[in-house]
Amino acid sequence: MEFLEHAPRNLLFTGKGGVGKTSVACATAVALAERGRRVLLVSTDPASNLSEVLETELGSAPRVIPGVAGLSAMDVDPEALAHAYRERRVGPYRGVLPDSAVRSIEEQLSGACTVEIAAFDEFAKLLGGQAAEWDHVVFDTAPTGHTLRLLELPAAWADFLEASAGGTSCLGPLAGLEAQQKLYQATRAALQDPTVSALYLVTRADGAALREAARTQGELAELGVGCRGLIVNGVFTAQAPSDPLAQALQAAQRRALAEMPMGLQGLPRAELPLVAGALLGTQALRGFFGSAPVAVAPSPSEIPALPGLADLLPALEASGRGVVMVMGKGGVGKTRLAARIARELGRRGHPVQLTTTDPAAHVAEAMGEAALNVTVSRIDPAVETRGYAEEVMRTAGAALDAPGRALLEEELKSPCTEEIAVFRAFARTVDAGERGFVVIDTAPTGHTLLLLDAAESYHRQVAQVEGSAPEEVRRLLPRLRDPAFTKIVLVTLPEATPVHEAAALDRDLGRAGIRPVAWVINQSLAPLALTDPVLLARRAAEGRFHAEVKALAPRVALVPWELA
């Protein structure tokens, strides 16, 4: 691929969930290593699947990838990093300060803000040049909204530290961050220097993914980060003139590429083919760049039929109110599925609010024209942060003197404040399920888990800053654990990684006392009549994943493949 010829030290791949960033990043890392370079492949995605793609169990330290000389890989595990960060901060005081003081420090470091800072710390060290033993660091970044948040952090933290008098805040993780200021400034400079870092937009040949890529391009430009090129993954070439679905897919992709947003048209572009099988293992990754699609002979066995989405609706509406949370890995179609569920509940006479916690989701676009009894909203981080800060100043700040109010205002400028504000908005949204149905199109898996796992720590953190936690925050976890009130719908594709990610999410939810009501296998080729060899091979491969889902789920619904 041309973009490998003059690759700078840092390469970052970003895009809408499910467009194939991991495959592209892994294939890039393998290709660079086989050119004799020392390469570190890093995932900053809370829902990373690097281990599965590379067929090597990874951790938070670089691990050599068997069979590829010069290649190592690691997962930036936010929770593990947060634990280590906490211990570095608290450890020196154990046995020195009273136990009550140590517990107070631990309490300040118990929130999701600590997770974010700890993950960013590792990101900054790698990107800012502290990993000098590598010729290239390749970042398999998270889906768009999370990526933008991560890339914004160098600017956010550097600006905050420049403006802060002492680099401290009542939110414990910020204490002493001034010592890291040079690292953050170096990270910011590295992101903006095209001789050091190159960021590539990964997309699919469909309108929604291309529009998302254009939005990302604009938002990155505002951060001073340019895009080096556009990689269009999964480009399909029909091999069967008599297959109407194959012809329609090819035509739709060509139309989407011809009509792509103007900003993307000026970028250097690489196109990668839709492959017949899963890109798992280094051998498959070696052949990805420049390979023609190879169809695998399909299995003759039939895939048993499954119920459709309409069969799931009675279970969702049984209580007449509550919350339906649509969860899954990025790119499995949560937004469109949530819109379909909301539309159908509204058609059945229920008042429905359709909303999203995903910073990269566009539920209004997925909903299309107005639907009966359905209102559409979005949790906007900027709006929520502004409102939250004003409320804290009006309440907690009311009794403070002028210096105290000035300090509180400074603390509220911290990037961590947004996390609390968004969480409160999520709690309010769930609260609306008492008065009708709320359908929540949640963010990709890792972000969703962080949101859910944060409930108890946010309760404490909000109470710390405000003096008390709102009623909707206190009631959030019991509501999420009540199967009569909250219906969790896990969405997957009939492919290895989405199914295994959904299974991992199911286990994590189970540990939190939350169980899904059903799984939905989305975009399935199983019920369709096909003759194209690539599509036939992909359909044949679905069977084993249908069987896996049926073994895991209390009930299963299937949604046939359709053009976006």
Buried (B, 14 or more C-beta within 10 A) or exposed (E): BEBBEEBBBBBBBBBBBBBBBBBBBBBBBBBBBBBEBBBBBBBBBBBBBBBBBBBBEBEBEBBEBEBBEBBBBBBBBBBBBBBBBBEEBBEEEEEEBEEEEBEEBBBBBBBBBBBBBBBBBBBBBBBBBEBEEBBBBBBBBBBBBBBBBBBBBBBBBBBBBEEBEEBBBBBBBBBEBBEBBEBBBBBBBBBBEEEBBBBBBBBBBBBBBBBBBBBBBEBBEEBEBBBBBBBBBBBBBBBBEEBBBBBEBBEBBEEBBEEBBEBBEEBEBBEBBBBBBBBBBBEBBBEBBEEEBEBBEBBEEEBEEBEBBEBBBEBBBEBEBBBBBBBBBBBBBBBBBBBBBBBBBBBBEBBBBBBBBBBBBBBBBBBEEEBEBBBBBBBBBEEBBBBBBEBBBEEBBEEBEEEEBEBBBBBBBBBBBBBBBBBBBBBBBBBBBBEBBBBBBBBBBBBBBBBBBBBEBBBEBBBBBBEEBBEBBBBBBEBBBBBEBBBBBBBBBBBBBBBBBBBBBBEBBEEBEBEBBBBBBBBBBBBEEBBBBBBBBBBBBBBBBBEBBBEBBEBBBBBBBEEE
